[in-house]
């Protein structure tokens, strides 16, 4: 048996799936993540009662099993290397076993005959432990009580280069398996303990021969992919996970000769690799941690259920995203305007104020007097219980030809993502990040709204101090922006970022956002706002998204699009407040003030207080009832089986007539099984019996151009 060290959750016993007595999405799974060593089979197993991954560790290390214990399905159909790397132009497999006779399926009796590749990295030892935090997080009391790091176990497989190659290089392949979640993480650590530099040209950190989701002879217009969510913190230029994730590639498996597809083009091989590079030079004594890959196995093809699983994953991996402050966008940065906004926020119960785009705030200003004035405002906000921060634009602007990204014609698509962009590795870029960190250290502000965040642009410059050329430019810029966000997370600086940076510390991104829609007439804004919330909450928890409320004119639209004077448009203002707060989605209320009369003030305060009274359930997951179309009712249902208020339905009527309906309310995810006590508004509760589909039929009446809500206990 090859080397073994460490020991959390190790037992030298056969692996058996722990019984799952209840739905893991509603009841905590009692089985904990564990590592099992099986000496007689030369195997080590990671499992947590929901999923299981099995590794063969002789004659080399390789994944030989990946099982969905929730469904009984086998995910894996073949053995591949654990990773693939290119050093100084030479390709190397990491682990893996050769000789599988058929890649349509994998039989245990074949394993003894499989052999190691002598030209690849060889397994030398392994160790186990507990999960560790990816980066420090200064936990505030205002976020959900979720553990950090997520509890679970770790397994590290150590590999050595082939004999005579890459002297002094060490490679570790890390895995983490989490308690109560069908989720596995994987990443690599590469250490140069030799005396010579080595260049990592390319890397693929995960290779899985997965059972195909679709088996057809011809070529479809669009392939169905395996029912697995693969994610990564190497993400940018996207407002949802599939769009932002840049390392996941589903490709045909050249070794799968027996597949049904005539041209053998079924996308059934998962490869996780960056689009370019990293082309990094490791100096002697230096090491590198790669991006992380996350593998979430679904137990259903139901869109709602898979969305609930995905949202659970993000709350687990990014618990800071459960922070959900009620926030205002302040249009002006002069002290009088800021103090007025802070006073109004504190008065009606808002919790955060952001000096918005166009306010005049300049985070790149290093003048001590300027920074001292902003510190006074931050101190004043904090004395009122308000977090204060501001807006900074990064990528979607031009600095100068010497500082901007240089994109060669050979790179597709041509040009920067936003038309113009500074290179984060230019001298300007390095200075920008230094100025931003100094700004927060010297002002005490605690919110960064970072627009035009790094979108993945490459740069061919060879004179920028932060990268050496085209090959390493994306990796180094991603590292630069990620380091800033992680720095913010360690200092409790909230991050509103219109890209998918949650796994690197971001707290919010748009729930759904098209700027020009907020210059539409008020009634249309309301419909679009609810559509955004409905659509965005399939893959975001309510706290992860923000909406928008233009208290003043925004990009045109005139009086028909504007809420100011607020007291003259109380109906629309109230609808905005209700549909955001009662969906658990905070909006950027952009203007100079939150109220103009005492009547307006009391209305705002009423709904803020209502939200805070029901905050636990309103911040909980949503079940999608009916999407807004302006023709009939629409609404959402919040669910949380762990609370006294197990459900909260918010229903809207955008029509000019009273709507009377009998609503089939799906209560499965409330955890209720027989009866439910339901009350409309603050009325007396009525008991309903759930049918065999965990639904109740309940009559509802929604006033014209208004809303109603139901509380389920």
N, C-alpha and C positions, 0 to 999 in steps of 0.2 A: 504494500500500500504506500502510495507516495505521501509526502509530508502533510501533516495536519496540525494546526494549532488553534488556540482560542477556545471559546465555548459558552455561548448563550443559547439555550434551547436545544442542545445536542442530545440525541439519544441514538444508540446503536440498535435500532429496531426497524421492522418493516413499516412502510408508509401505508396508512389507511386514511381515507377521507373522514374527517370528523363530521359527525351528524349535524345537519343544519335544521334546527327545530322551528325556526321562524324566518320570516322575510327579512333579509339583512338590511334592507332599506328602511325598515321600521323598528326592528328590535336588534339591539347590539348582539353581535355574534359572540358566543361564549368561547369558542376556540381561538387561541392566540396564534400569531405567526410563530413558526418554529423551523429549526433546521434539524433534519434527521440524517445520520450517517448509516449507510447500509454496507458494511465491510464485505460481505460475501458476494455482493453484486458490484463492488467498486463504484458505488453511487452515493450521491448526497442529494437531499431533497429539501426544497423550500415549499412550505405549505401553510395555509391558514384556515382551512375548512371551506374556503371558497374557490381557490385556485391552487395549483401545484405545478412546480417546475422541477424537473429531475435532470441531474448532471451525471454523466459518466466521467470518472476521473482517471481511468487507465484504459489503454496506453497513453491517452491524452485526455484533456478535459473538453467536454462538449455537451450541449443540451440534447438530451435524448427523449425528453417527455415534457409536454406542456398541456395540462389538463384543466378543463373548466368543470370544477366539482359541483357547481350549481346546476349544470345541465347534463353532466355526464359525458360531455363531448371532448374528443381529442383535438387539440388545436394544431399540434405538430404532425407533419407527415414525413419529415426527413431531417437528417443531421447535417449541420453546416458549421463553419468556423464560428467561434464566439465573437470575433472581430476580424477586420482586415485593415492592414496599415501599409503605407508606403514610406520607407525611410531612404533618403538620398537616392531616390529613383528606383529602389528595389521593392517589390511587392512581397508581403508576408501575410500568411494566414495565422491567426491566433487560435490555438487549439483546433478542435474539429476532429472528425474521424472519417476515414475513407472506406469505400467498398460497399456501400448500401446498394443492393441489386435493383431496387424499384423505389422511385420517389413518390409514388401514389400513396404509400402507407409505410409505416415503420413497425416491424415485428421485434419483440424483445429478444427472440432467439437469434436474430441477426447480429446483435451487438458484440458478441464474443469474437466474431470474425472480422470486425472492423479494425483498421490499422491507423497509426499516426503518420502524419506527413513529416519526414525528417527535416524538411526545409522550412517548417513553420515554427512559431513560438510553442514551447513545451511547458506543460503544467508542472510546477515544482512543489507547491504547497497551497493550503487554504487556511482561512481563519474566519471565525464568526464573531458576532457581537450584536450590539443594539444599533438602532438607527441613530444618526447624528444630524444635527441641524446643518442645513446647507449654508446658512449665513446667520449672523446674530440678528435677533429681533427684540427690540425694546417693546415689550408687550404693554399696551395701555389697558386700563380697566374697561374701556368702552367697547371692546370687541368681544365676540363670543368666547366662552370659556373652552377653547379647544387646545389640545396639547401641542407643544412645539419642542422638539421635532415630533412628527407623527409616530406613535409607538409602533414597534415592530422589531424585526430582526434583520441582520445584515450577513451577507456571505461575500467573501473576497477570494477570488481565485488568482494566484500569483503565477506568472509565466516568465520564462527565460528565453532569450533569442536562440535560434539554432546555433549549433557549435561553430565557433569561429566567426560569428557575425555580431556586429553591434556590441562590442565589448563594454560592459558596465551598464548596459541599458536594462531597466527593470520595468515590468508591466503588470499592473493589477487591474482585474476586471471586477467591479463592485456591483452587487445586487442588494436591494432592500425590498422586503416584503412587509406590508403594513397590516396591523390588526383590523379585522372587521371590514375589509375593503378588498375587492378582487383586483388589486393593483400592485404592480411590480415596477421598481426603478432599476436602471442600469446606467453605468458610466465607467470610464477608464481613467486610471492614473498612470502617467508615463514619467519615469525618473531617469535622468542621465547621471549615473554614478561613475562614468568613465572619465577619460582625460581629454577626449576630443568632442567637438560639437557634432550634433546630428540634426538633420532637418526632417521634420515630419511633413511630407508633401500632402498626403491625403489620408483619410481614415473613414472607416465604416464601423460604427460601434455596436450595431445589432444586425444580425442576419437570421431570419427565421423562415424556414420552409413551412408555410401555413396551409392548412386544408383550404382548398378553393371554395369560395362562396357561390360560384357559378360554373357549371360544367357544360359547355356548349361547343358544337363543332365549328360553327361559323364565327364571324367577327361582329359583335354587337357595337352599336354606336357608343354605348357607355357600359363599362363593366361594373358588375356588383362586386364590392370588396368584402373581405372577411369581416365578421361582426365583432370587431375589436377596435377600440379607440387607442391610437398611438399618439402620444404627445411628447413635447420636449420644451425645455427652457431656451433652446436656440430658436427664438420666434421673434418676428418683427413684421411690420407692414401688413397688419391685418387686425380686424376688430372681432374676429371669432377664431376659435382654435384651429380649425382646418385650414383657414386662409393664412394664418400667421405662421404656422409650423413649417419650417423650411428643411427639416432633415428627413421627413418620412417619404419613402419612395416604394410603391408597389410595382414590381417588375416581373416579367416572365422568368421562370426557373429553367435554365438551359439543361439541367440534369434530369428534368422531369419529362422523360421520353414517352411515357405512357399516358399522358393527359389526353383528354377527349378532343380538345381544340386542335383542329387539323394543322394550323400553323404554329402550334405550341406557344401561343401568346397570352395565355391566361395569366393575369397579374396575381400570382400567389406566392411571391417571394418578397418578404419585407426586408428592405435595406435602409438603415438610418445613417445618413451621411450628409455633411453640409454641401451646399451648391457649389462651393469653390474652396480650395485650400484644405487645411489651414495654412500649409506652407510655413510652418513655424520652425525656427532654429532653436534647439535646446542646448544651451551652454552647459559645460560640466558643472555638476552640483545643482542644476535646476530641474524642476518637475512641472508637470502640466496636468490639470484636471480637465476632462472634456465636458461638453454639455451633457445633460442627463436626458434619458429617454424614459417615458412612463407608458406602461402597457396595462390598459384597463379592459378586462374581459366583461362583456355584457352577458346577461342571462336571458335576454329577450330581444326580439326585433321591434318591440313596441317603442314608438318615438318618445312618448312621455316617460316611460320607465327608464329608457337609456339616458334621457335628459336628466332625470333625477340622479342617476349614477354618476354622470359627468359632473353635475354640480356638487355632489358629495365629494368627488375627487378634488375639486378645486378648493372647497372649504378645508379639506384635510391638508393639502399641500401648500395652500396660501391662506392661512387662517386670518391674516391681516385684512383680507378682502371682505370680512364680515363687518368691518367698520362701516357704518352707514350714517354719517352726519348729515343733518339738515343744513343746506348751504346756500349762500347768497353769492352772486357775482357782482362786485362793486365796479361801477363804470369809471370812477375817477380816483386818482391816488393822492389828491391833496388832503392834508390832515383833517380839515373840517368835514369833507365828504366821507372820509373813512370812519371818523368818530361817529358821525350820524348813523352810518350803516351798522356799525358795531352796536350802538345803543339800541337800534331797532331790532337787531338780531337777538340781543339779550332779552329785550322786552317781550318778544313773542315766542321765544324758545328755540330759535335757530342756534346752531352749534358751530358753524364754520363760515368764514368770509374769505373770499378770494378776490384779489385785485385783478380784474379781468383783462383780457386782450383789449387794447385801446385805452386802457386806464392811465397809461403813462409810466407804470412801474418799469424800472430798468434793473434787472438782477445782475447785469454786467457792469454796473456803475460801482467803482471801487472808492469813490470819494467818502472819506470817513464821516463828514458831516451828513451826507445823504443817508448813509447806513445808520447813523445815530438817530436820525429822525424816524426811520422805519422801525428801529428798535423801540422807540417810545410808543409807536402805534401798536406794535406787537405786545408790549407790556400792558398797554391799556386794554387790548382785546383779551388777554389772558386774565386780567383782573375782573373782567366781565364773564369769564367762562367761555370765551370764544376763541377758537383756533383761527389764526390768520396766516394767509400765504398769498401767492401770486402766480402769475402766468409768465412763462418764458418760451419763446419760439426757438427751435433748434434747426431742423433739417430743411424746411421748405423756404429757404432764402439763399441768396448768394453773398459771399463775402468779397472775394476777389479771385482772379484766375489762379493765383499762387496758392490760395487756401481751399478752393472748392475741389470737389472730387473730379478726377480725370477718368472718364469712362471711355475705353477704346471701342472702336466700331465692332470688334470681334465679340463683344459681350452683348448678350440679348437680355432684356430690351435695351436699345441704345439710350444713353443719357440717364441722368438721375431720376429717381422715382417721382419726385415732385417738380421736375423741371430744372431746379437748381438746388444745390446742397453743399454746405461746407463739409470737408472731410474731418471726421472726428479725430483723426490722427495727424492733422496739420497742426502747425504751431497755434493757429487760432483755436482749433478744437481743444488742444491741451489747456490753453489759457481759459477757454470758456468753462471747462469743468472745474478748474481751480477757482475761478471767480464765483461759480455757483455754490461750491461748498463753503467758501469764505462768506458769501452772502448769508447763508443760513446760520453759520456759526456766529456772525457778528450782529445779526438782527434778531435772532431768536424766533423768527417765523417758522411755522411748522406745517406748511402745505406747499407743494410744488405742483402746479398744473403745467405739464410739459407737452407742448404742442409740437407737431412735426417731429416726433421722436424718431430715432434712427430707423430708417426703412430698409436697411440691407444693401445700400449702395456700395459698389466696389470702387476702388481708386487705383489707377496705374502709376501714380506719382512715385518717383524713387527718391524724392527730396523731403517728404514729410517725416518728421521725427518719430511719429507714432506707429509707422509700419514701413516695411522695406520695399513693398511693391504691390502688384495686383493680387498675387496669390494669397497673401496674409491680410489683405486690407479689410475684408468683411469680418474675419474672426477678431481682429484687434479692435475694430470699431464696436462690434457687439460686446466685447469684453469691457470696453470703456463705458458704454451706456449701462451695462448690467452692474458694473462696480459702483456707479453713481447711485442707482436705485437701491442696491443693497446697503450702501452707506446711509441712505435716507432711512431704510428700514431699521437699522441699528440705532437711529436717533429719533424714532417715532415721528418722522416727517411723512405726512400723508401724500400719496402720489395719484393724481388724476392724469392718466396718460391715454390718448386715443389710439392705443395699440395694445396687443395682447402680451403685456409684460408681467402678468400676475405672478408667474413662477420665479421672477427675479425681483419681486417686491412691490409691484404696482397694486393700488387699492381699488381703482375704478377705471372703467372705460365706457364709452357711449353705449347705451342700451340699444340704440339704433338712431342714426343721425344723418340728416341731410339738411345742411344749413339753410338753404333757400326755402325749405318747408315752413320755417318759423317766420317767414314774411307773408304767408298765406292769411286769408281771413281767419278770425279767431275760431269759428266753428270747425274749420278744416284743420287747424292746428291741433284741436282736441282729438279729432279722429286719428290723425297721423300719430299723435303722441301715444295713444292707446295701442295702435298697431305696432309701434316700435317696441313697447313694453311686452306685448304678447309675443312678438317674434323673437326679441332678444332674450327673453327668459327661458327659451328652450335650452340654451347652453350657458346661461348666466344665472346665478342666484340673484335675487332682487338687489342685494347690497353691492353687487359687482358692477352695476350699471348706473349711468346718470342720464337724465333727460334734460330738457331745456324749457325755460319759460321766459319769453322776451317781454319784460315789464315795459320796456320802451321799444321804439321801432328798431328793427333788426334787419339790415340789408334790404330796406324798402318795405313796401306793403301799405304804408300810410296809416291813417286812422283805423281802417278796418282790421288791421293786423295787430294793433297796439293795445295794451292793457291800461297804460296811463291815459288820462287820470284814472287811478285805480278805483276810486269810489264810484266812477261812472260805469265800470265794467265788472262789478262784483260777481255777477253770475259766471262769467268766463274765468275770472281769477279763482273763484271757489272751485270750479270744475278742474282747473289745473292742479290746485292743491290736493283735491280729493283723489284724482286719478293717479297722481304720483305717490302721495303719502300712503294711500290705502292699497297701493300695489307694492309697497315697500321699496319703491324706487325714488331716490332723491333726484331733484332737478336743480339746475343752475338757474336761480331766479335772478335775472340780470337787469339791473337798473340802479338808480340812485337811492331807492328807498323800498321798504316792504309794505308800508302803509302811508296813507295821506290824510285819513280821517279816523276818528275813534271807531266808527262803524267798520271800516276796513281793518283796523288793528284787531278788533274783537273777533272778526271772521278768521283772520290768519291765525290768531292765537287759539281759537277753538279747534281748528283742524290739526295744528301742531300738537296740542294737548291730547287730542283724540289718538293721534298716531302714537304718541309716547305711552299712553295708557295701554294700547294693544301692541306695542312694539315687538314683543317676542314672536307673536304669530304673524304679524305683518312683514317681518324680516325673514320669515320661513319660506320654504319652497312653494312654488305655485303649480297648480294643475290648470291646464288650459281648457276653458269652458267654450267660449265662442269668440272668434276674432271680430274686431270692430269693422263694420262695413257701412255704417250710417243708415242702414235700412231696418235693423231690428236690434234687439238687445245684444250686448257683448259683456264679457266678464272673465274673471279669474277666481280661483279658489286657493287660498293659502292652506297648507296642511302641516301639522307637526304632531305626531302621536305622543311626544314626550311632554306636551303642555296640557294645562287644564283647558284652555281654549284650543281645541284640536283642529279647528277649521275656521276660516273667515272668507266668505264669498263677497266680492264686490261686483255689482251688476249695474250697467249703464243703459240708459235709454236716450239715444241721440235724436229721436223723432219728436215731432210736435204733438204726439198723441199719447195718452196713457197706454201702457202695455200691460196686459194681464196674460200670464203664461203659467204653465205647469212645468217646473224645471226638474229634470232628472239630475240630481246632484251626486257625483261620484265620490264616495267617502272612504274608499279602500285605504288610501294613504293617510287618513286620519287615525288609523288604528282601531276604529270602532268596528264592531262585528255584528252586533244585534240591534241596538237602538242608539239613537242620537237625539240629544236635546238641542233644538234649534230655535233661535229667537231672531226676529227682525228688528233691527235698530236696538233700542233698549227696552223692547217689549218683553212680555212674559214668554219664557221658553215653552215650546211644545215638543212632545216626544214623538219621534217617527221610528218606524221599524224598517231596518235595512232589508232589501231583497237579496236574492242569492248572488247578485252581482255587486253587492255592497253599495247600492244606490238607494236614494229616497226620492219620492216624487213629492215636490213641495210647491204649492201655489205661490206665485209672486206677483206683486203689482209695483211697477216702476213709473213714477210720475213723468210727464212729458219733459224732455230736455233735462233730465235729472238722473238720479242714481238711487240705489238702495244697497243695503248690505245685510248679510246673515252671519250670525256667530254660532258655531257648532261646538257643543261640549259633550 
